[in-house]
């Protein structure tokens, strides 16, 4: 009986061993069937560009602020009711163009009164002068005393002074009346309208009726480190070409010339203030706008340049991916001298005619093969 039990146990152990062996044999197949092998000839799509050699302007960059060439705050010079606004806010106006009209009737009445006073006093002056002439003959014949003669001549002189004052009053009244018609003193663009027709305005109020900015041309004010003054002077100082581009990046939207160099360095910042004037006929620049300013200092002849997006930065510094003849790529360290208008000037690393990757670098590794989709 014991022998039979031992035989059954041995048979169970043997069956368990066979099952384990079969399971271990199936594992490699399962792992092999679940894995996917990367194709050896997979190519990465990229955009490329040729390395160029050309003359490149060397520029000094700074952040600048656009300023109106001239700004005028329009205020009333006489008090009264605003009867008419002759423009739309935000539109361009020309010098001498009618802007506002203040009720002229009170000032017309004042002018008429001044003219009437002048006419009255001129009549009195003529009478006084006639009396003076008559008394001059009488005093010679001793018909009147010298004191009476001097009294008459003094009265004539006083009447003459009154007439002069009346004429000044007429001119002042005429001037006050002219102030009822407010015209644009400069060419420019109007801002927000502060007072509408029907409101009362006061002479020389602190709040302007409207502000006019001259936007063609405009100034761009910026500052550069004091160490750059010598380079600017060597380039010729005033008149040096200046380009303006959007602050967030992009190509130049306007070109102008350096028009002002301050007479002292700001000791708190170590910079010197500059201004450039731009014709701005296309209205690309707007007062208050911030732009990137590039001052052309000199030309770098035969510079090796690549698009700035081709240059990458790694743990060992800057590099580019160079595409070889077999369409594989090589990671090439480069030394960038400076970047001008989205082009990097390369001192060492690549040469003219070579092809570099400008887009798609994140999927590349050394010796990867590429599929060129676009070329800049």
C-alpha positions as CSV (number, residue, x, y, z in Angstrom):
1,X,0.0,0.0,0.0
2,X,2.8,2.4,0.9
3,X,4.6,1.6,-2.3
4,X,1.5,2.6,-4.3
5,X,1.2,6.0,-2.5
6,X,4.9,6.8,-3.2
7,X,4.4,5.9,-6.9
8,X,1.4,8.4,-7.2
9,X,3.4,11.2,-5.5
10,X,6.3,10.7,-7.9
11,X,3.9,10.8,-10.9
12,X,2.4,14.1,-9.7
13,X,5.9,15.7,-9.3
14,X,6.9,14.6,-12.7
15,X,3.8,16.1,-14.3
16,X,4.5,19.4,-12.5
17,X,8.0,19.5,-13.9
18,X,6.8,19.0,-17.4
19,X,4.3,21.9,-17.1
20,X,7.0,24.3,-15.8
21,X,9.3,23.3,-18.6
22,X,6.6,24.0,-21.2
23,X,5.9,27.4,-19.7
24,X,9.6,28.4,-19.8
25,X,9.7,27.4,-23.4
26,X,6.7,29.6,-24.3
27,X,8.2,32.8,-22.7
28,X,10.8,33.6,-25.4
29,X,8.1,33.2,-28.1
30,X,5.8,35.6,-26.2
31,X,8.5,38.2,-25.8
32,X,9.6,37.9,-29.4
33,X,6.0,38.2,-30.7
34,X,5.3,41.4,-28.6
35,X,8.4,43.4,-29.7
36,X,8.6,45.7,-32.7
37,X,11.9,46.3,-34.5
38,X,12.6,49.9,-35.8
39,X,13.2,49.9,-39.5
40,X,16.8,50.4,-40.3
41,X,16.1,52.9,-43.2
42,X,13.7,55.3,-41.4
43,X,14.5,58.9,-42.5
44,X,13.7,62.1,-40.5
45,X,11.9,64.9,-42.5
46,X,13.8,68.2,-42.2
47,X,14.1,71.6,-43.7
48,X,17.6,72.7,-44.8
49,X,19.5,75.8,-46.0
50,X,22.8,76.4,-47.7
51,X,25.6,78.1,-45.8
52,X,26.3,81.5,-47.6
53,X,29.2,83.8,-47.8
54,X,28.4,87.5,-48.3
55,X,28.9,91.0,-46.9
56,X,26.9,91.5,-43.7
57,X,26.4,94.8,-41.9
58,X,27.6,94.9,-38.3
59,X,24.9,96.4,-36.2
60,X,24.4,97.6,-32.6
61,X,21.0,96.6,-31.2
62,X,18.9,98.2,-28.5
63,X,15.3,98.6,-27.4
64,X,13.8,101.9,-28.5
65,X,10.6,103.8,-27.9
66,X,8.7,105.6,-30.8
67,X,8.0,109.3,-30.1
68,X,5.9,111.7,-32.1
69,X,8.0,114.2,-34.1
70,X,5.8,116.9,-32.5
71,X,2.9,116.8,-30.0
72,X,0.5,119.7,-29.5
73,X,-2.3,119.9,-26.9
74,X,-5.1,121.9,-28.3
75,X,-6.7,124.3,-25.6
76,X,-9.2,127.0,-25.9
77,X,-7.8,130.6,-25.6
78,X,-11.2,132.1,-24.9
79,X,-14.1,131.0,-22.8
80,X,-17.5,130.2,-24.3
81,X,-19.8,127.5,-25.6
82,X,-18.3,125.0,-28.0
83,X,-20.7,125.2,-31.0
84,X,-18.9,122.9,-33.5
85,X,-16.4,120.1,-33.9
86,X,-15.1,120.0,-37.4
87,X,-13.2,116.7,-37.4
88,X,-13.5,113.1,-36.3
89,X,-11.3,111.8,-33.5
90,X,-8.5,109.7,-34.7
91,X,-8.3,111.2,-38.2
92,X,-5.4,113.1,-39.9
93,X,-5.6,116.9,-40.0
94,X,-3.6,119.5,-41.9
95,X,-2.0,122.6,-40.5
96,X,-4.5,125.4,-40.6
97,X,-7.5,123.1,-40.7
98,X,-10.6,124.1,-38.7
99,X,-11.0,122.0,-35.6
100,X,-13.4,123.7,-33.2
101,X,-15.7,126.7,-33.2
102,X,-16.6,128.7,-30.0
103,X,-19.7,130.9,-30.0
104,X,-18.4,134.1,-31.4
105,X,-21.3,136.4,-30.7
106,X,-20.0,137.8,-27.3
107,X,-16.7,138.6,-28.9
108,X,-18.3,140.1,-32.0
109,X,-20.2,142.5,-29.7
110,X,-17.0,143.4,-27.8
111,X,-15.3,144.2,-31.1
112,X,-18.2,146.4,-32.2
113,X,-18.1,148.2,-28.9
114,X,-14.3,148.8,-29.2
115,X,-14.7,150.1,-32.7
116,X,-17.4,152.5,-31.6
117,X,-15.2,153.8,-28.8
118,X,-12.4,154.3,-31.3
119,X,-14.7,156.3,-33.6
120,X,-15.9,158.5,-30.8
121,X,-12.4,159.2,-29.5
122,X,-11.0,159.8,-32.9
123,X,-13.7,162.5,-33.4
124,X,-12.7,164.1,-30.1
125,X,-9.1,163.9,-31.1
126,X,-9.8,165.8,-34.3
127,X,-11.6,168.5,-32.3
128,X,-8.8,168.8,-29.8
129,X,-6.2,169.1,-32.5
130,X,-8.2,171.8,-34.2
131,X,-8.4,173.7,-30.9
132,X,-4.7,173.4,-30.4
133,X,-4.0,174.8,-33.9
134,X,-6.4,177.7,-33.2
135,X,-4.9,178.5,-29.8
136,X,-1.4,178.4,-31.3
137,X,-2.3,181.4,-33.5
138,X,-4.1,183.2,-30.6
139,X,-1.1,182.8,-28.2
140,X,1.2,184.4,-30.8
141,X,-1.1,187.5,-30.8
142,X,-1.5,187.5,-27.0
143,X,-5.2,186.9,-27.3
144,X,-4.9,183.9,-24.9
145,X,-2.5,183.2,-22.1
146,X,0.3,180.7,-22.5
147,X,-1.3,178.6,-19.7
148,X,-4.6,178.3,-21.7
149,X,-2.6,177.3,-24.8
150,X,-0.7,174.6,-22.9
151,X,-3.9,173.3,-21.4
152,X,-5.5,172.9,-24.9
153,X,-2.4,171.2,-26.3
154,X,-2.2,168.8,-23.3
155,X,-5.9,167.9,-24.0
156,X,-5.1,167.2,-27.6
157,X,-2.2,164.9,-26.6
158,X,-4.4,163.1,-24.1
159,X,-7.0,162.6,-26.8
160,X,-4.3,161.1,-29.0
161,X,-3.3,158.7,-26.3
162,X,-7.0,157.7,-25.8
163,X,-7.3,156.9,-29.5
164,X,-4.1,154.8,-29.4
165,X,-5.6,152.8,-26.5
166,X,-8.9,152.4,-28.4
167,X,-7.0,151.0,-31.4
168,X,-5.2,148.5,-29.2
169,X,-8.6,147.5,-27.7
170,X,-10.0,147.0,-31.2
171,X,-7.0,144.8,-32.1
172,X,-7.4,142.8,-28.9
173,X,-11.1,142.3,-29.5
174,X,-10.4,141.2,-33.1
175,X,-7.8,138.8,-31.7
176,X,-10.2,137.4,-29.1
177,X,-12.8,136.9,-31.8
178,X,-10.2,135.0,-34.0
179,X,-9.6,132.6,-31.1
180,X,-13.2,131.4,-31.5
181,X,-12.0,129.5,-34.5
182,X,-9.5,126.9,-33.3
183,X,-7.3,125.5,-36.1
184,X,-4.6,122.8,-36.3
185,X,-1.1,124.2,-35.7
186,X,0.6,121.2,-37.3
187,X,0.0,118.3,-39.6
188,X,-0.8,115.2,-37.6
189,X,-3.2,112.7,-36.3
190,X,-5.8,113.6,-33.7
191,X,-6.4,111.6,-30.5
192,X,-9.4,111.1,-28.4
193,X,-11.9,114.0,-28.3
194,X,-12.1,115.3,-24.8
195,X,-15.0,117.8,-25.2
196,X,-18.0,117.6,-27.4
197,X,-20.1,120.4,-29.0
198,X,-22.5,122.1,-26.7
199,X,-20.2,122.1,-23.7
200,X,-18.7,125.2,-22.1
201,X,-15.0,125.6,-22.4
202,X,-12.7,127.8,-20.4
203,X,-9.6,129.7,-21.6
204,X,-6.4,127.9,-20.9
205,X,-8.1,125.0,-19.1
206,X,-5.7,122.3,-17.9
207,X,-7.5,119.6,-19.9
208,X,-6.9,119.9,-23.6
209,X,-9.7,119.6,-26.2
210,X,-7.7,117.1,-28.2
211,X,-4.0,116.1,-28.6
212,X,-2.4,116.1,-32.1
213,X,0.7,113.9,-32.7
214,X,2.8,114.4,-35.8
215,X,3.5,110.8,-37.0
216,X,5.3,111.5,-40.3
217,X,8.1,111.7,-39.5
218,X,8.7,110.2,-36.0
219,X,11.5,109.8,-33.6
220,X,12.8,106.6,-32.0
221,X,14.6,107.2,-28.7
222,X,17.0,104.5,-27.4
223,X,20.2,104.2,-25.4
224,X,23.5,102.3,-25.9
225,X,26.4,101.5,-23.6
226,X,28.9,104.3,-23.2
227,X,31.6,102.1,-24.7
228,X,29.9,102.2,-28.1
229,X,30.3,106.0,-28.5
230,X,33.7,105.6,-30.1
231,X,32.3,103.2,-32.7
232,X,29.5,105.5,-33.5
233,X,31.8,108.5,-33.9
234,X,34.1,106.4,-36.1
235,X,31.1,105.5,-38.3
236,X,30.4,109.2,-38.7
237,X,28.0,110.0,-35.8
238,X,24.8,111.7,-37.0
239,X,23.4,110.3,-40.2
240,X,24.3,106.6,-39.5
241,X,21.7,104.2,-40.9
242,X,19.2,102.9,-38.3
243,X,16.6,100.1,-38.8
244,X,13.6,99.4,-36.6
245,X,12.0,96.0,-36.2
246,X,9.1,94.7,-34.0
247,X,10.2,94.1,-30.4
248,X,8.9,90.5,-30.5
249,X,11.1,89.7,-33.5
250,X,11.0,89.9,-37.2
251,X,12.6,91.8,-40.1
252,X,13.0,95.6,-40.2
253,X,9.8,97.5,-40.8
254,X,11.3,101.0,-41.1
255,X,14.7,102.6,-41.8
256,X,15.9,106.0,-40.7
257,X,19.0,107.9,-39.7
258,X,20.6,108.8,-36.4
259,X,19.7,112.4,-35.6
260,X,20.7,113.1,-32.0
261,X,23.4,112.1,-29.6
262,X,23.0,113.3,-26.0
263,X,25.8,115.5,-24.6
264,X,26.4,113.4,-21.5
265,X,26.4,109.8,-20.3
266,X,23.8,108.8,-17.8
267,X,25.9,108.0,-14.7
268,X,23.2,105.8,-13.2
269,X,23.0,103.5,-16.1
270,X,26.3,104.0,-18.0
271,X,24.4,104.6,-21.2
272,X,24.0,107.5,-23.6
273,X,20.7,108.6,-25.1
274,X,20.3,108.6,-28.9
275,X,17.5,109.5,-31.3
276,X,16.8,108.4,-34.9
277,X,14.4,110.0,-37.2
278,X,12.2,107.9,-39.5
279,X,10.1,109.2,-42.5
280,X,7.3,106.7,-41.5
281,X,5.3,107.3,-44.6
282,X,3.8,103.9,-44.3
283,X,2.8,104.5,-40.7
284,X,4.7,101.3,-39.6
285,X,5.8,103.1,-36.4
286,X,3.4,104.5,-33.8
287,X,4.1,106.8,-30.9
288,X,4.5,104.9,-27.7
289,X,5.5,101.6,-29.5
290,X,8.6,99.7,-28.4
291,X,10.8,98.4,-31.2
292,X,14.2,96.8,-31.6
293,X,16.7,99.3,-33.1
294,X,19.7,98.3,-35.1
295,X,22.4,100.9,-35.8
296,X,24.7,99.9,-38.7
297,X,28.3,100.5,-37.6
298,X,30.2,98.8,-40.4
299,X,30.1,96.0,-43.0
300,X,31.7,92.6,-42.4
301,X,32.9,91.4,-45.8
302,X,32.8,87.8,-46.9
303,X,31.0,86.6,-43.7
304,X,29.9,83.0,-43.4
305,X,26.2,83.1,-42.5
306,X,23.4,80.6,-41.7
307,X,19.8,81.1,-40.7
308,X,19.6,81.7,-36.9
309,X,17.2,78.8,-36.5
310,X,19.9,76.4,-37.7
311,X,22.0,77.1,-34.6
312,X,21.2,74.8,-31.6
313,X,22.6,74.9,-28.1
314,X,23.7,71.8,-26.2
315,X,25.7,70.9,-23.1
316,X,29.0,71.6,-25.0
317,X,27.9,74.8,-26.6
318,X,26.4,75.8,-29.9
319,X,26.2,73.4,-32.9
320,X,24.5,72.8,-36.2
321,X,23.5,69.6,-38.0
322,X,25.3,69.4,-41.4
323,X,23.8,67.2,-44.1
324,X,26.3,65.0,-45.9
325,X,26.1,63.7,-49.5
326,X,24.7,60.3,-48.3
327,X,21.8,62.3,-46.5
328,X,23.2,61.5,-43.1
329,X,23.8,64.3,-40.6
330,X,26.8,65.3,-38.5
331,X,26.6,67.4,-35.3
332,X,29.1,70.2,-36.0
333,X,30.2,72.6,-33.2
334,X,30.2,76.2,-34.3
335,X,31.3,79.6,-33.0
336,X,28.7,82.4,-33.6
337,X,30.2,85.9,-33.9
338,X,26.9,87.7,-33.8
339,X,23.3,87.5,-35.1
340,X,22.0,90.1,-37.6
341,X,18.5,90.2,-38.9
342,X,17.8,86.5,-38.1
343,X,21.1,85.4,-39.6
344,X,24.0,84.1,-37.6
345,X,27.6,85.0,-38.6
346,X,29.7,81.9,-38.1
347,X,33.4,82.3,-37.3
348,X,34.3,78.5,-37.2
349,X,32.5,75.2,-37.8
350,X,31.0,75.3,-41.3
351,X,32.0,76.6,-44.7
352,X,30.2,78.2,-47.7
353,X,28.1,75.7,-49.7
354,X,27.5,73.2,-46.9
355,X,23.9,72.3,-46.1
356,X,22.6,72.7,-42.5
357,X,19.3,71.7,-41.0
358,X,17.0,74.6,-40.1
359,X,13.9,72.7,-38.8
360,X,13.4,69.2,-37.5
361,X,16.5,69.0,-35.3
362,X,14.7,67.6,-32.2
363,X,14.3,64.2,-33.9
364,X,17.9,64.0,-35.1
365,X,20.9,62.2,-33.7
366,X,24.4,61.9,-35.2
367,X,24.5,59.7,-38.3
368,X,20.7,59.9,-38.7
369,X,19.5,60.0,-42.3
370,X,17.2,62.7,-43.4
371,X,14.5,63.4,-46.0
372,X,14.7,67.0,-47.2
373,X,11.2,68.4,-47.4
374,X,12.0,72.1,-47.9
375,X,15.1,74.2,-48.6
376,X,15.4,77.8,-47.6
